[in-house]
Amino acid sequence: MTNKNYPEESKSGINVDVKVDVATIIKYMCVASVLIVGIVFASKCIRTIINKSGKVTE
């Protein structure tokens, strides 16, 4: 007889219960995306400022 609250034991007698918190994963993915976009934008702005000052030519 199986209980719905607990997974059925495997042959080795070990139970593995994996819980995935999707909301937390999505939250951290959004934060990482904002940081990446900010870094790219900032690097473009800094490159433009340096190029206008005439110190670096590409």
VMD Tcl script that draws the C-alpha trace (Angstrom):
set ca {
  {0.00 0.00 0.00}
  {1.44 3.37 -0.99}
  {0.95 6.66 0.78}
  {0.55 9.74 -1.44}
  {2.60 11.89 0.95}
  {5.77 9.83 0.59}
  {7.41 8.50 -2.58}
  {7.71 4.77 -2.98}
  {11.02 3.34 -1.76}
  {13.47 2.18 -4.37}
  {15.30 -1.15 -4.20}
  {18.21 0.42 -2.32}
  {15.87 1.89 0.31}
  {16.81 5.49 -0.43}
  {14.16 8.14 -1.03}
  {15.03 11.27 -2.98}
  {12.67 14.22 -2.85}
  {13.53 17.11 -5.17}
  {11.72 20.42 -4.80}
  {12.16 23.12 -7.43}
  {11.15 26.67 -6.55}
  {10.41 28.12 -9.98}
  {9.58 31.59 -8.67}
  {13.04 31.96 -7.13}
  {14.74 30.74 -10.30}
  {12.79 33.23 -12.42}
  {13.58 36.06 -9.97}
  {17.32 35.43 -10.11}
  {17.26 35.04 -13.90}
  {15.58 38.44 -14.21}
  {18.10 40.07 -11.89}
  {20.98 38.54 -13.86}
  {19.45 39.73 -17.15}
  {19.13 43.30 -15.87}
  {22.74 43.26 -14.68}
  {23.99 41.97 -18.05}
  {22.06 44.63 -19.98}
  {23.37 47.30 -17.59}
  {26.97 46.19 -18.07}
  {26.63 46.18 -21.86}
  {25.00 49.63 -21.88}
  {27.59 51.08 -19.50}
  {30.48 49.71 -21.53}
  {29.06 51.26 -24.72}
  {28.62 54.63 -22.97}
  {32.15 54.57 -21.58}
  {33.58 53.63 -24.98}
  {31.70 56.53 -26.59}
  {32.96 58.99 -23.97}
  {36.55 57.79 -24.40}
  {36.32 57.98 -28.20}
  {34.96 61.57 -28.04}
  {37.84 62.64 -25.84}
  {40.25 61.40 -28.54}
  {42.30 59.07 -26.37}
  {41.35 55.83 -28.12}
  {40.77 55.34 -31.83}
  {39.32 52.21 -33.34}
}
mol new
graphics top color blue
foreach p $ca { graphics top sphere $p radius 0.5 }
foreach p [lrange $ca 0 end-1] q [lrange $ca 1 end] { graphics top cylinder $p $q radius 0.2 }
display resetview
